[in-house]
Amino acid sequence: MSVTKTVERRDVVVRKYTCDRCGKDAAGRTCVMCGRDLCHACIAWDPHCYGDYQDAFCKECWKMGEPHRVTIEELDAEQDECREAWKAACVESRRAEEGE
């Protein structure tokens, strides 16, 4: 038996994502509004979004959203008030049933 040693060359395709804003290596995050790939320096994070998968925005979209975020915050406050009123009505109904 004989052994033949050969060297094979293989081409490997490596995909590198770059920031659509500055050209640096992208952080693997995409702006949730416009879809641009972003690096860490070009990401604006929503301070009201928590957890491992926060929404990432490019700084331009974040800036454009300022008037909309004010409206969203007002609606969130209104939603919280509606939920509290709903809860109070449910608690009152339960107390009325238990009092019977």
C-alpha positions in Angstrom: 0.0 0.0 0.0 1.3 3.5 -0.8 0.2 6.8 0.5 0.1 9.9 -1.7 0.1 13.3 -0.1 -1.6 16.1 -2.0 -2.4 19.6 -1.1 -5.8 20.9 -2.1 -6.7 24.6 -2.2 -10.2 25.5 -1.3 -11.8 28.9 -1.7 -13.8 30.0 1.3 -16.4 32.8 0.9 -16.4 35.1 3.9 -19.2 37.6 4.2 -18.3 40.8 6.0 -21.0 43.2 6.8 -20.1 46.8 7.0 -22.0 49.7 8.5 -24.1 51.5 5.9 -23.4 54.8 7.6 -19.6 54.8 8.2 -18.2 51.7 6.5 -16.7 50.1 9.7 -17.5 46.5 10.6 -21.1 46.2 11.3 -22.3 45.0 14.8 -24.9 42.7 13.4 -27.7 45.1 14.1 -30.0 46.6 11.7 -32.1 49.8 12.0 -35.7 48.8 12.7 -36.9 51.7 10.7 -34.8 51.9 7.5 -33.0 48.5 7.5 -29.5 49.8 7.4 -26.7 47.6 8.8 -25.0 49.5 11.7 -21.8 49.5 13.7 -21.8 50.1 17.5 -20.9 53.8 17.0 -23.9 54.5 14.6 -26.6 52.8 16.8 -29.1 54.8 18.8 -30.8 52.7 21.4 -34.4 53.3 22.6 -34.0 54.0 26.4 -37.5 52.7 27.0 -36.8 49.3 25.4 -35.2 46.7 27.7 -33.9 43.2 27.4 -31.5 41.3 25.2 -33.1 42.3 21.9 -33.5 46.0 22.1 -34.6 47.9 19.1 -31.7 49.5 17.3 -32.1 52.7 15.3 -29.6 54.6 13.1 -29.0 58.0 14.5 -30.8 59.7 11.6 -34.0 57.7 12.0 -33.8 58.3 15.8 -33.6 62.0 15.2 -36.5 62.0 12.7 -38.6 60.1 15.2 -38.5 62.7 17.9 -41.9 64.2 17.3 -43.4 60.8 16.9 -41.8 59.5 20.2 -43.5 62.4 22.1 -46.9 61.3 20.7 -46.1 57.6 21.5 -45.2 58.5 25.1 -48.4 60.4 25.5 -50.4 57.5 24.1 -48.5 55.1 26.4 -49.5 57.2 29.4 -53.1 57.2 28.2 -53.0 53.5 27.8 -51.7 53.0 31.3 -54.6 55.2 32.6 -57.1 53.1 30.7 -55.7 49.9 32.0 -55.8 51.2 35.6 -59.5 52.2 35.1 -60.2 48.8 33.6 -58.5 47.0 36.5 -60.4 49.2 39.1 -63.7 48.3 37.4 -62.8 44.6 37.5 -61.8 44.8 41.2 -65.0 46.7 42.1 -67.1 44.1 40.3 -65.4 41.3 42.1 -65.9 43.0 45.5 -69.6 43.5 44.6 -70.0 39.8 43.8 -68.2 38.8 47.0 -70.4 41.1 49.0 -73.6 39.5 47.8 
